[in-house]
Amino acid sequence: MKLEKVLLYGFIIWVILFFVGWFLMVILPNTMNIIMLILGALLIYTFSRVMLDERNMFAVGIVWLLVNFLLDLALIFFILGNESYFSVWSIWVFYALLIVEPAVVKKLSKE
């Protein structure tokens, strides 16, 4: 596994969703969770397709989960002080997608 590439893609996923989330929180606060889940699933799918040459996509998903969780914990929970962030259902669904979707994409992409 090319750890630098996997970490970079995990960070890019987090940065895109972080800034889109801030934008959506102001523009569409009622539907933000659903839009973020759809966008997150599309980002995971896109980066999973790029990483198809990896042997263990489940490990890629675990690394992406760790990157996203640690950045959420550090920035949103501790620095910004949003104590209710992890009580939102869509965050936990997204974390599950981070683990499962790369392996599913690899399995379904075998020719």
N, C-alpha and C positions, 0 to 999 in steps of 0.2 A: 504494500500500500504506500503510495506517495503521500506521506503525512502532510507535507507542506501544502500540496494541492487540495487535499481534503479539508484541512483547516481553513485555507483561504476561501473555498467555496462555502463552508459553514459560516464564516464571517460575512461573506457577501450576502447570503440568505438573510442573516440577522439584520444587517445594515439596511437592506431594501425594505424589509418588513417593519423595521423600527421607524424609518422616515415616512413610509406610506401610512403606518398606523397613527403617527402624530397628525398627518394631514387629514386622514379619515375621521379622527376623533373630533376635529373641528367641523368638518363638512357634513359627514354622515354618521353621527354617533350611534344612532339606533341600529344600523345595519353593518357597523364596522366589523363585528366578530365574524359574520358570514363572509364578507368580502375578504377579510384577512385570511380566513381558512382557504378560500378558493385560490387566492394569490399564492399563499404558502404552498399549497399542493402543486400548483403550476411551477413554482420555483424549484421545489424538490424534484419534480419530474424532469425539468430542464437540466438541472445539474446532475441528476442521476444518469440521464442519457449521455452526458459528457463523460461520466466516470464509468461507463460500461466495461472498460477493459480491466477494472479492478476485480480481483478474485472473490473477495468477501464484501459484498455490498451491505450486509448487516453491520459489519464493523464500521463502514463509512457512515451509516445511519446513527450508530452509537456516538461516533466522534461529532457528527453534526448536532446531535442532541446535547452533548456536553458543552460544545461551543455556545449554542443558543441559550441553554439553561444558565451557564455561568455568566454570560453577558447580561441576560435578563436579571439575574440575581444581583450582580454588581451594580449595574447602571440603574435599572428601573426600581428595584426593591430597596437597595441601600442608599445610593446617591440621590435619586429623585424622591425616595421615601413613599412610594406607592405600595402600601402594605396590603392592599386588596388585589393586587395584580394576579397573584397565583390562585385566587378564588374564582377566576373566570373560567368557565368550562372550555372555551375555545383554545385557551393556552394548552391545556392538557391533551386535547384532541390533536393539536398541531405537534406537540411533542411525540405523540404516538405515531403520527404520520412521518415524522423525521426518522423514526426507527424502522418502520415497516415499508414505506414506499420505495426506498432505493432497492431493497431486495426484491420487491414485487416487480419493479421495472426491469430489473436484470432477468428475472425468471420469465417474464412475458416477452422479453426482447430476444430470447435465444432463437436463432434461425435453424 
